[in-house]
Amino acid sequence: MKTHPTWLLIALLLSGCATLFPPQAVTNAALSDPSQKFAPTQSVDLLEAPPKQPFIKIARMETLGNEEVMSEVFLIEDMRATAREIGAQAIIVPYGRVRKFTPDGIHWLLQGDAIRYQ
């Protein structure tokens, strides 16, 4: 059976659709005190509630992922990477992700606080 070139082109385009929109996330941090700078950290603890030991909140964080993000872990790891850059030692993420509907489509939103232990 001979395959028509048009059908082959359509099949190639459709098979590529899954890779046109890979999972993506971006994290923004609103620093509590922008004049206070910390050296980047090597690791960031993930907490669901504030720790018992004393700490200071250094930023409010928000991670927005596109519709293709199927795991909350993907969002948390993006948040953790940004937290390392700003010098956080832990992030408190008690809320879980929520769906956000925007004119651009459906997005996943995760919020948390970046902290340093005292």
C-alpha positions, 0 to 999 in steps of 0.5 A: 500500500502506498502512503500519500505524502500529505498523510505522512506530513499530517502524521508527523505534525500530530506526533510532534504536538506532544512536544510543542508544549512541554511542561514549563514553570516560572517562579517569582519571589517578592523579597521581604526586605530587598536590601537584605541579600543572602548567598545562594544555598546548596539545598532547600528544605521543603516544609508543609508548616512553619518549623518549630525553630526560629526563622525569618521569612525572606520572600513570598513565592509564587510558581506558575506552570502551564497546563502541561504540568501534571505534577505538583513536584515539578512546580515545587522543584522550580520554586526550590531552585529560585529559593536556592538563588535567593539564599533560602534554607527552606520553603513552606508550601502548605497550600498545594497547587490550584488551577488558575484560568486566564485568557492564555489558558489554564495554569497551575499556581503554587504559593509558598514562603522562603525562609532562613533559620535563625 
